[in-house]
Structure formats: structure tokens, C-alpha cells
Amino acid sequence: MTSSAILLAAPHRMPFLAGSIGLGGLACWWLVQLLVLHVGGPELPQTDLPPALLHGPTMLYSGLAPFIFGFLLTVFPRWIGLPDLSANHFAPIGMALLGGVLALQIGLWGGLDRWVQAGFAVMLGGWAIALVVFAGVLRQGAIAARPRCWHAWSAWAALLLGIVGLSTALAFVWTGDALLLRFANRIGIGGLLLPIFLTVAHRMIPFFAGNVVQGYVRWRPDWLLVVLWALLAARLGAELALLEWLRIAANGGLAATTALMCWKWWPRASAPGLLNVLIWGFAWAPAAFTLSVIDAVAIPIGRGPDHALLIGFCGSLLIAMVTRVTQGHSGRPLAMSPLAWTAFAGMQLAAVSRVVAALKLESGLWLIAAASLFATGLLPWAIRNAAIYLEPRQDGKPG
């Protein structure tokens, strides 16, 4: 098989490859920028917009988001009880994501503003196609009289908010308007990533645990999704409108709700590593929301709560979910590989270090420590996975 045929053999391959390149490239690029700033050394070519302003939107929309599409293109129709998507549906999405990520990497490393802008624009096109494809799946499910899948609707709603955030990010890299940057970052975190990861956790953690833990009681009531969305919407609205009292209340509600989820889902018997990392990663959610409350009412923590959510919560779950899909859909055992454990450990240490950096008023050495742990833990795992996406399944099956 040719490389292009292999990449089109399954919906996850091209978006996961884009995510591996995007997240790995951004981890290295940001580490180099921090080293130059705080230690010294030869500078990279620079765009007109400073690296500190590009770090957020590029990481949200080109580092983490492609993995979301790879996962959803695989499971979205299955959640509804429909056949897998054909290459005609997922190929344009994957190609746009991969092309956009590559353009962004060229722009960031080469200091080329037009390439950065083009990267965001190409990803925006792929995102729009994905929304149409997923809407078509929802419509097919309704025509086929399938039971309404609230997880699919929740994920689609988050992607709809995500395209608003990505459009705002594109407008920011064209204009340099700081208000657009704030909106792009807040929507990317609170409107896209948090709803997606909480929705997927609500769907998958009880399902996985019920299959592998003896005597496990699955708990995932539909009303919990409603509560999560209400609190997330209040949190996002409060951040955009600068309503501090509402932000405190929403973060407090999310801390309590996710703590309840974590307690309910925690296995009371022996569990495999792939499940444990999901639970341990999820435990960052109540901790991070609690940090947000502390930041507002007691001790200023700056960007610490955001990074506890993005690195600790989202990063940990990303390692777990991507490892599961990559292993299972390549004909390998459903288990954490040594490199996956290294990546997961790196995420934990990086998250802790980043919170400490925030507590120490963005200490340069702690920022470098966090970025170094993130990059060194992630890169071997990402490189191994990228190689897997470019080769046929080990068991000879299609996909």
C-alpha cells in the first residue's frame, strides 16, 4: 500500500498524524522560545506577532484539536449506531487539518506571518466540512429512528463553538487585536476543549471500566451532561463578559460536579493501566476548577488553573484516548506502552511545574522546566505514533 492509501485506511490516521506533528512541533517551538527568552542563545526567525501571543491559539486549535477530530471521526457514527464514515467523508477533513498544521509549523519556525494565517484558514475549512459531515450523521440517525445520542449532540455543539473560536483566532492573526485573542483563547478552552473532554469522559470511562473491572457499576446519567453544559456555559459567559462572581460560582459548581464524577467512577478493584490513566487524568479537573476558585478569592495563581486543565486534565486524557485508539486500530494490544507511560508521566510533572511557575509569578526557570518535561515526555510517544499511522495494521486487517 502507498502512504496515501494507508492514511486513508481509517478515519483517525490523518488527523492523529496532524496532531502528532502539531503538538510535538509546538512543544519544541515553545521550549526554544522560552530558552532564548530566559537563558539566551540564537533566536529563531520571528513573526510580527510575538510568540507569547501565538502560543495559546496555535496550541488549542492546531495542537490539541486535530486529535479530537481523529477520535470523533471514528466513534461519532458508532455512538449513533450507524456504519463507519467512508473516505469520501473523512479524507477532506484529514487533509485540511494536516495541511493547516504543516503550514502553521512552517510559519512559526520560519517567522512567516502569511503561512501562520494560511494554516489557520486551511484548518477552518476542514473544520467547516467536519461540522457538515457530523450534522449529516446526526440527520441519518434521526431518519433511521435511532435513539437520540446526547453525547454526539454535545460534541457537535462544542465543535460549533470551536469554529467560532478558530474564526476569531484567524481574525486575530490577521489584525493583531488583543480582544480577539482573549475571545479565541477563552472559547477554545471553555467552549471547545472542556465540553469535548468532559463529554467523551462521560461516555467512555464508565463504559471502559464496566468491561474490565469486576463488579463495577456504570454511572453516567444524562442529566449530568445538562449540568456540565449549564456550568460550562456560565463559566464561558462569565469569562467573556468579565463577571467575576459568576466565574467563581461556575468554577465552584464544576469543581463539585467533577469531584462527584471522579468519586463515582474510581474503580474499587484492580484495573488495567489504560483505565487508570483515564481516572488519574480526570482527577485534574476538580483540582483545576478548585484552583480557579482559589485564584479568584484567595491567592492569585495567574495562568496556573488554565494549564492545570489543559496539561493535567486534557493532556492526560489525550494520552490515554489516543493510545487506546492507536493501539487497538493498528492491531496491537490494548495496553499502555512504555512510551505512553513516559508521556503520561511527563504530563503530570509538566502540569505541576506549570502551576508552580504561575505561583512564582511566571518564573522563567519553572516555565522552562514545565516546557522541557512536556516536550521530552511527549515527543517519543508522538514520533512512535506518527510512524504507526504511516504503516498498515500489524494483524493484516483493514483500517
One Martini backbone bead per residue (centre of mass of N, CA, C, O) as a GRO file, in nm:
protein
  399
    1MET     BB    1   0.098   0.035   0.019
    2THR     BB    2   0.050   0.351   0.018
    3SER     BB    3   0.059   0.623   0.213
    4SER     BB    4  -0.218   0.735   0.127
    5ALA     BB    5  -0.377   0.471   0.170
    6ILE     BB    6  -0.313   0.440   0.469
    7LEU     BB    7  -0.435   0.717   0.564
    8LEU     BB    8  -0.731   0.613   0.431
    9ALA     BB    9  -0.804   0.347   0.611
   10ALA     BB   10  -0.872   0.562   0.848
   11PRO     BB   11  -1.003   0.833   1.020
   12HIS     BB   12  -0.753   0.881   1.235
   13ARG     BB   13  -0.477   0.906   1.092
   14MET     BB   14  -0.449   1.204   0.987
   15PRO     BB   15  -0.526   1.363   1.245
   16PHE     BB   16  -0.311   1.225   1.428
   17LEU     BB   17  -0.072   1.319   1.262
   18ALA     BB   18  -0.130   1.618   1.293
   19GLY     BB   19  -0.115   1.618   1.604
   20SER     BB   20   0.174   1.512   1.634
   21ILE     BB   21   0.304   1.747   1.481
   22GLY     BB   22   0.176   1.987   1.628
   23LEU     BB   23   0.244   1.921   1.927
   24GLY     BB   24   0.546   1.861   1.893
   25GLY     BB   25   0.628   2.127   1.751
   26LEU     BB   26   0.521   2.322   1.973
   27ALA     BB   27   0.689   2.219   2.208
   28CYS     BB   28   0.962   2.297   2.080
   29TRP     BB   29   0.911   2.595   2.008
   30TRP     BB   30   0.848   2.692   2.300
   31LEU     BB   31   1.110   2.605   2.432
   32VAL     BB   32   1.296   2.781   2.263
   33GLN     BB   33   1.170   3.053   2.338
   34LEU     BB   34   1.229   3.030   2.645
   35LEU     BB   35   1.534   2.998   2.629
   36VAL     BB   36   1.595   3.266   2.488
   37LEU     BB   37   1.458   3.454   2.699
   38HIS     BB   38   1.603   3.323   2.981
   39VAL     BB   39   1.909   3.234   2.863
   40GLY     BB   40   1.966   3.224   2.558
   41GLY     BB   41   2.050   3.265   2.218
   42PRO     BB   42   1.953   3.182   1.922
   43GLU     BB   43   1.720   3.309   1.717
   44LEU     BB   44   1.436   3.288   1.577
   45PRO     BB   45   1.233   3.351   1.354
   46GLN     BB   46   0.996   3.624   1.345
   47THR     BB   47   0.701   3.732   1.389
   48ASP     BB   48   0.505   3.997   1.442
   49LEU     BB   49   0.392   3.817   1.641
   50PRO     BB   50   0.435   3.711   1.939
   51PRO     BB   51   0.477   3.405   2.080
   52ALA     BB   52   0.293   3.448   2.335
   53LEU     BB   53   0.033   3.495   2.147
   54LEU     BB   54   0.051   3.215   1.975
   55HIS     BB   55   0.049   2.980   2.176
   56GLY     BB   56  -0.250   2.940   2.236
   57PRO     BB   57  -0.402   2.904   1.955
   58THR     BB   58  -0.211   2.686   1.841
   59MET     BB   59  -0.254   2.472   2.063
   60LEU     BB   60  -0.564   2.446   2.052
   61TYR     BB   61  -0.610   2.419   1.715
   62SER     BB   62  -0.323   2.242   1.630
   63GLY     BB   63  -0.262   2.044   1.877
   64LEU     BB   64  -0.548   1.925   1.994
   65ALA     BB   65  -0.788   1.915   1.782
   66PRO     BB   66  -0.707   1.682   1.581
   67PHE     BB   67  -0.765   1.454   1.786
   68ILE     BB   68  -1.065   1.497   1.804
   69PHE     BB   69  -1.128   1.423   1.509
   70GLY     BB   70  -1.010   1.139   1.509
   71PHE     BB   71  -1.207   1.033   1.722
   72LEU     BB   72  -1.489   1.122   1.604
   73LEU     BB   73  -1.466   0.987   1.321
   74THR     BB   74  -1.486   0.705   1.463
   75VAL     BB   75  -1.738   0.728   1.692
   76PHE     BB   76  -1.988   0.888   1.605
   77PRO     BB   77  -2.151   0.669   1.443
   78ARG     BB   78  -2.142   0.453   1.671
   79TRP     BB   79  -2.310   0.600   1.881
   80ILE     BB   80  -2.569   0.585   1.673
   81GLY     BB   81  -2.559   0.313   1.486
   82LEU     BB   82  -2.358   0.348   1.240
   83PRO     BB   83  -2.166   0.346   0.994
   84ASP     BB   84  -1.881   0.409   0.885
   85LEU     BB   85  -1.695   0.626   0.744
   86SER     BB   86  -1.592   0.742   0.456
   87ALA     BB   87  -1.338   0.877   0.272
   88ASN     BB   88  -1.518   1.102   0.147
   89HIS     BB   89  -1.560   1.230   0.435
   90PHE     BB   90  -1.261   1.228   0.589
   91ALA     BB   91  -1.037   1.327   0.394
   92PRO     BB   92  -1.078   1.641   0.379
   93ILE     BB   93  -1.030   1.684   0.677
   94GLY     BB   94  -0.747   1.562   0.709
   95MET     BB   95  -0.605   1.737   0.493
   96ALA     BB   96  -0.662   2.012   0.624
   97LEU     BB   97  -0.528   1.962   0.895
   98LEU     BB   98  -0.247   1.887   0.787
   99GLY     BB   99  -0.199   2.140   0.617
  100GLY     BB  100  -0.236   2.349   0.846
  101VAL     BB  101  -0.016   2.246   1.036
  102LEU     BB  102   0.224   2.272   0.839
  103ALA     BB  103   0.194   2.575   0.788
  104LEU     BB  104   0.232   2.662   1.082
  105GLN     BB  105   0.513   2.547   1.123
  106ILE     BB  106   0.650   2.714   0.906
  107GLY     BB  107   0.569   2.992   1.022
  108LEU     BB  108   0.698   2.967   1.306
  109TRP     BB  109   0.995   2.875   1.230
  110GLY     BB  110   1.014   3.113   0.987
  111GLY     BB  111   0.855   3.385   1.037
  112LEU     BB  112   0.560   3.347   0.871
  113ASP     BB  113   0.265   3.498   0.861
  114ARG     BB  114   0.115   3.378   0.612
  115TRP     BB  115   0.137   3.082   0.708
  116VAL     BB  116  -0.025   3.113   0.964
  117GLN     BB  117  -0.282   3.213   0.830
  118ALA     BB  118  -0.317   2.971   0.638
  119GLY     BB  119  -0.341   2.754   0.851
  120PHE     BB  120  -0.602   2.854   0.980
  121ALA     BB  121  -0.774   2.856   0.719
  122VAL     BB  122  -0.755   2.554   0.648
  123MET     BB  123  -0.872   2.447   0.913
  124LEU     BB  124  -1.144   2.589   0.884
  125GLY     BB  125  -1.237   2.426   0.640
  126GLY     BB  126  -1.226   2.145   0.777
  127TRP     BB  127  -1.422   2.213   1.007
  128ALA     BB  128  -1.671   2.271   0.832
  129ILE     BB  129  -1.689   1.992   0.708
  130ALA     BB  130  -1.724   1.837   0.973
  131LEU     BB  131  -1.994   1.963   1.056
  132VAL     BB  132  -2.149   1.850   0.814
  133VAL     BB  133  -2.092   1.552   0.857
  134PHE     BB  134  -2.210   1.531   1.146
  135ALA     BB  135  -2.490   1.633   1.070
  136GLY     BB  136  -2.548   1.394   0.880
  137VAL     BB  137  -2.539   1.178   1.100
  138LEU     BB  138  -2.768   1.289   1.272
  139ARG     BB  139  -2.979   1.266   1.046
  140GLN     BB  140  -2.958   0.962   0.996
  141GLY     BB  141  -3.044   0.883   1.281
  142ALA     BB  142  -3.328   1.006   1.260
  143ILE     BB  143  -3.427   0.848   1.010
  144ALA     BB  144  -3.352   0.561   1.162
  145ALA     BB  145  -3.459   0.586   1.462
  146ARG     BB  146  -3.252   0.658   1.660
  147PRO     BB  147  -3.142   0.716   1.946
  148ARG     BB  148  -3.065   0.978   2.116
  149CYS     BB  149  -2.733   1.125   2.116
  150TRP     BB  150  -2.594   1.334   2.344
  151HIS     BB  151  -2.293   1.310   2.286
  152ALA     BB  152  -2.304   1.399   1.991
  153TRP     BB  153  -2.440   1.673   2.039
  154SER     BB  154  -2.226   1.784   2.232
  155ALA     BB  155  -1.985   1.769   2.036
  156TRP     BB  156  -2.109   1.946   1.812
  157ALA     BB  157  -2.142   2.201   1.985
  158ALA     BB  158  -1.839   2.235   2.046
  159LEU     BB  159  -1.751   2.263   1.746
  160LEU     BB  160  -1.917   2.517   1.695
  161LEU     BB  161  -1.760   2.688   1.898
  162GLY     BB  162  -1.480   2.629   1.775
  163ILE     BB  163  -1.523   2.786   1.503
  164VAL     BB  164  -1.544   3.055   1.642
  165GLY     BB  165  -1.262   3.051   1.769
  166LEU     BB  166  -1.100   3.009   1.505
  167SER     BB  167  -1.201   3.264   1.363
  168THR     BB  168  -1.084   3.452   1.579
  169ALA     BB  169  -0.790   3.364   1.544
  170LEU     BB  170  -0.768   3.452   1.250
  171ALA     BB  171  -0.832   3.749   1.305
  172PHE     BB  172  -0.590   3.795   1.489
  173VAL     BB  173  -0.352   3.723   1.281
  174TRP     BB  174  -0.444   3.968   1.098
  175THR     BB  175  -0.471   4.216   1.333
  176GLY     BB  176  -0.380   4.194   1.655
  177ASP     BB  177  -0.624   4.176   1.840
  178ALA     BB  178  -0.658   4.127   2.178
  179LEU     BB  179  -0.960   4.058   2.203
  180LEU     BB  180  -0.957   3.820   2.006
  181LEU     BB  181  -0.761   3.649   2.170
  182ARG     BB  182  -0.933   3.612   2.422
  183PHE     BB  183  -1.171   3.477   2.281
  184ALA     BB  184  -1.020   3.239   2.151
  185ASN     BB  185  -0.913   3.115   2.417
  186ARG     BB  186  -1.178   3.086   2.580
  187ILE     BB  187  -1.330   2.916   2.370
  188GLY     BB  188  -1.122   2.688   2.341
  189ILE     BB  189  -1.150   2.597   2.635
  190GLY     BB  190  -1.472   2.638   2.725
  191GLY     BB  191  -1.614   2.550   2.431
  192LEU     BB  192  -1.432   2.294   2.348
  193LEU     BB  193  -1.246   2.116   2.535
  194LEU     BB  194  -1.419   2.071   2.788
  195PRO     BB  195  -1.674   1.949   2.655
  196ILE     BB  196  -1.533   1.718   2.510
  197PHE     BB  197  -1.383   1.575   2.749
  198LEU     BB  198  -1.638   1.539   2.927
  199THR     BB  199  -1.806   1.381   2.725
  200VAL     BB  200  -1.611   1.145   2.674
  201ALA     BB  201  -1.588   1.060   2.967
  202HIS     BB  202  -1.891   1.001   3.013
  203ARG     BB  203  -1.893   0.774   2.795
  204MET     BB  204  -1.612   0.593   2.844
  205ILE     BB  205  -1.533   0.526   3.136
  206PRO     BB  206  -1.774   0.342   3.222
  207PHE     BB  207  -1.739   0.149   2.984
  208PHE     BB  208  -1.454   0.049   3.035
  209ALA     BB  209  -1.487  -0.035   3.334
  210GLY     BB  210  -1.723  -0.245   3.289
  211ASN     BB  211  -1.519  -0.442   3.118
  212VAL     BB  212  -1.253  -0.460   3.352
  213VAL     BB  213  -1.422  -0.438   3.626
  214GLN     BB  214  -1.513  -0.592   3.894
  215GLY     BB  215  -1.831  -0.484   3.991
  216TYR     BB  216  -1.897  -0.250   3.816
  217VAL     BB  217  -2.073   0.065   3.823
  218ARG     BB  218  -2.245   0.234   3.599
  219TRP     BB  219  -2.211   0.608   3.570
  220ARG     BB  220  -2.426   0.808   3.327
  221PRO     BB  221  -2.620   1.044   3.343
  222ASP     BB  222  -2.780   1.274   3.146
  223TRP     BB  223  -2.801   1.516   3.349
  224LEU     BB  224  -2.494   1.570   3.364
  225LEU     BB  225  -2.464   1.714   3.091
  226VAL     BB  226  -2.645   1.952   3.162
  227VAL     BB  227  -2.481   2.056   3.400
  228LEU     BB  228  -2.215   2.098   3.253
  229TRP     BB  229  -2.319   2.298   3.038
  230ALA     BB  230  -2.425   2.514   3.231
  231LEU     BB  231  -2.150   2.569   3.369
  232LEU     BB  232  -1.981   2.626   3.113
  233ALA     BB  233  -2.152   2.861   3.010
  234ALA     BB  234  -2.115   3.039   3.259
  235ARG     BB  235  -1.807   3.049   3.249
  236LEU     BB  236  -1.774   3.169   2.966
  237GLY     BB  237  -1.953   3.418   3.003
  238ALA     BB  238  -1.788   3.536   3.241
  239GLU     BB  239  -1.518   3.569   3.085
  240LEU     BB  240  -1.623   3.752   2.851
  241ALA     BB  241  -1.781   3.963   3.065
  242LEU     BB  242  -1.637   3.993   3.344
  243LEU     BB  243  -1.782   3.793   3.577
  244GLU     BB  244  -1.670   3.705   3.876
  245TRP     BB  245  -1.904   3.572   4.036
  246LEU     BB  246  -1.975   3.365   3.811
  247ARG     BB  247  -1.701   3.228   3.789
  248ILE     BB  248  -1.693   3.118   4.076
  249ALA     BB  249  -1.955   2.954   4.067
  250ALA     BB  250  -1.885   2.773   3.822
  251ASN     BB  251  -1.620   2.652   3.932
  252GLY     BB  252  -1.747   2.532   4.185
  253GLY     BB  253  -1.949   2.347   4.037
  254LEU     BB  254  -1.732   2.191   3.872
  255ALA     BB  255  -1.573   2.081   4.109
  256ALA     BB  256  -1.807   1.917   4.235
  257THR     BB  257  -1.895   1.750   3.986
  258THR     BB  258  -1.614   1.619   3.915
  259ALA     BB  259  -1.573   1.490   4.192
  260LEU     BB  260  -1.815   1.303   4.173
  261MET     BB  261  -1.726   1.154   3.918
  262CYS     BB  262  -1.459   1.048   4.031
  263TRP     BB  263  -1.583   0.885   4.265
  264LYS     BB  264  -1.777   0.706   4.095
  265TRP     BB  265  -1.541   0.596   3.886
  266TRP     BB  266  -1.368   0.471   4.084
  267PRO     BB  267  -1.202   0.191   4.124
  268ARG     BB  268  -1.255  -0.095   4.359
  269ALA     BB  269  -1.053  -0.243   4.166
  270SER     BB  270  -0.875  -0.386   3.953
  271ALA     BB  271  -0.683  -0.208   3.693
  272PRO     BB  272  -0.585  -0.101   3.408
  273GLY     BB  273  -0.387   0.138   3.278
  274LEU     BB  274  -0.590   0.269   3.071
  275LEU     BB  275  -0.788   0.342   3.306
  276ASN     BB  276  -0.616   0.485   3.517
  277VAL     BB  277  -0.533   0.732   3.340
  278LEU     BB  278  -0.817   0.842   3.315
  279ILE     BB  279  -0.869   0.890   3.617
  280TRP     BB  280  -0.618   1.055   3.688
  281GLY     BB  281  -0.671   1.274   3.478
  282PHE     BB  282  -0.955   1.360   3.579
  283ALA     BB  283  -0.857   1.470   3.863
  284TRP     BB  284  -0.773   1.754   3.745
  285ALA     BB  285  -1.045   1.896   3.728
  286PRO     BB  286  -1.119   1.963   4.026
  287ALA     BB  287  -0.846   2.095   4.086
  288ALA     BB  288  -0.860   2.327   3.873
  289PHE     BB  289  -1.130   2.456   3.959
  290THR     BB  290  -1.028   2.518   4.243
  291LEU     BB  291  -0.799   2.706   4.156
  292SER     BB  292  -0.989   2.920   4.035
  293VAL     BB  293  -1.116   2.999   4.303
  294ILE     BB  294  -0.858   3.073   4.455
  295ASP     BB  295  -0.770   3.296   4.257
  296ALA     BB  296  -1.031   3.481   4.318
  297VAL     BB  297  -1.032   3.469   4.666
  298ALA     BB  298  -0.704   3.448   4.746
  299ILE     BB  299  -0.473   3.327   4.535
  300PRO     BB  300  -0.275   3.417   4.293
  301ILE     BB  301  -0.232   3.205   3.975
  302GLY     BB  302  -0.309   3.286   3.703
  303ARG     BB  303  -0.234   3.030   3.462
  304GLY     BB  304  -0.260   2.768   3.629
  305PRO     BB  305  -0.553   2.659   3.584
  306ASP     BB  306  -0.537   2.630   3.276
  307HIS     BB  307  -0.291   2.424   3.282
  308ALA     BB  308  -0.430   2.210   3.451
  309LEU     BB  309  -0.638   2.155   3.228
  310LEU     BB  310  -0.460   2.121   2.966
  311ILE     BB  311  -0.238   1.926   3.082
  312GLY     BB  312  -0.366   1.749   3.300
  313PHE     BB  313  -0.644   1.682   3.175
  314CYS     BB  314  -0.629   1.684   2.860
  315GLY     BB  315  -0.348   1.552   2.827
  316SER     BB  316  -0.407   1.285   2.972
  317LEU     BB  317  -0.655   1.196   2.804
  318LEU     BB  318  -0.512   1.201   2.534
  319ILE     BB  319  -0.310   0.979   2.586
  320ALA     BB  320  -0.520   0.758   2.645
  321MET     BB  321  -0.702   0.772   2.388
  322VAL     BB  322  -0.484   0.757   2.166
  323THR     BB  323  -0.362   0.493   2.258
  324ARG     BB  324  -0.611   0.317   2.225
  325VAL     BB  325  -0.660   0.366   1.923
  326THR     BB  326  -0.378   0.301   1.815
  327GLN     BB  327  -0.358   0.014   1.918
  328GLY     BB  328  -0.632  -0.111   1.817
  329HIS     BB  329  -0.602   0.011   1.500
  330SER     BB  330  -0.305  -0.168   1.469
  331GLY     BB  331  -0.309  -0.459   1.619
  332ARG     BB  332  -0.264  -0.399   1.916
  333PRO     BB  333  -0.250  -0.391   2.233
  334LEU     BB  334  -0.458  -0.290   2.506
  335ALA     BB  335  -0.200  -0.081   2.606
  336MET     BB  336   0.045   0.061   2.778
  337SER     BB  337   0.318   0.191   2.677
  338PRO     BB  338   0.616   0.306   2.768
  339LEU     BB  339   0.575   0.580   2.613
  340ALA     BB  340   0.299   0.643   2.738
  341TRP     BB  341   0.398   0.661   3.028
  342THR     BB  342   0.598   0.889   2.976
  343ALA     BB  343   0.389   1.095   2.877
  344PHE     BB  344   0.213   1.095   3.129
  345ALA     BB  345   0.432   1.179   3.329
  346GLY     BB  346   0.502   1.445   3.187
  347MET     BB  347   0.226   1.578   3.232
  348GLN     BB  348   0.231   1.586   3.539
  349LEU     BB  349   0.496   1.746   3.576
  350ALA     BB  350   0.418   1.987   3.396
  351ALA     BB  351   0.168   2.080   3.551
  352VAL     BB  352   0.304   2.134   3.820
  353SER     BB  353   0.521   2.332   3.714
  354ARG     BB  354   0.318   2.541   3.596
  355VAL     BB  355   0.188   2.616   3.866
  356VAL     BB  356   0.446   2.707   4.006
  357ALA     BB  357   0.512   2.932   3.807
  358ALA     BB  358   0.258   3.098   3.875
  359LEU     BB  359   0.321   3.130   4.182
  360LYS     BB  360   0.615   3.260   4.072
  361LEU     BB  361   0.551   3.472   3.853
  362GLU     BB  362   0.663   3.336   3.594
  363SER     BB  363   0.905   3.160   3.614
  364GLY     BB  364   1.148   3.080   3.398
  365LEU     BB  365   1.253   2.805   3.510
  366TRP     BB  366   0.968   2.675   3.540
  367LEU     BB  367   0.884   2.705   3.247
  368ILE     BB  368   1.112   2.531   3.135
  369ALA     BB  369   1.047   2.279   3.293
  370ALA     BB  370   0.764   2.235   3.179
  371ALA     BB  371   0.842   2.229   2.874
  372SER     BB  372   1.048   1.996   2.897
  373LEU     BB  373   0.858   1.777   3.010
  374PHE     BB  374   0.657   1.786   2.784
  375ALA     BB  375   0.848   1.725   2.542
  376THR     BB  376   1.004   1.467   2.646
  377GLY     BB  377   0.744   1.299   2.693
  378LEU     BB  378   0.596   1.331   2.409
  379LEU     BB  379   0.780   1.278   2.154
  380PRO     BB  380   0.821   0.968   2.146
  381TRP     BB  381   0.518   0.907   2.126
  382ALA     BB  382   0.455   1.073   1.868
  383ILE     BB  383   0.658   0.935   1.678
  384ARG     BB  384   0.552   0.650   1.702
  385ASN     BB  385   0.264   0.711   1.607
  386ALA     BB  386   0.330   0.829   1.330
  387ALA     BB  387   0.444   0.563   1.221
  388ILE     BB  388   0.180   0.399   1.250
  389TYR     BB  389   0.003   0.576   1.046
  390LEU     BB  390   0.222   0.477   0.801
  391GLU     BB  391   0.116   0.182   0.862
  392PRO     BB  392   0.000  -0.110   0.867
  393ARG     BB  393  -0.148  -0.341   1.013
  394GLN     BB  394  -0.034  -0.611   1.196
  395ASP     BB  395  -0.301  -0.811   1.136
  396GLY     BB  396  -0.412  -0.735   0.828
  397LYS     BB  397  -0.634  -0.552   0.865
  398PRO     BB  398  -0.848  -0.324   0.810
  399GLY     BB  399  -0.752   0.036   0.903
   0.00000   0.00000   0.00000
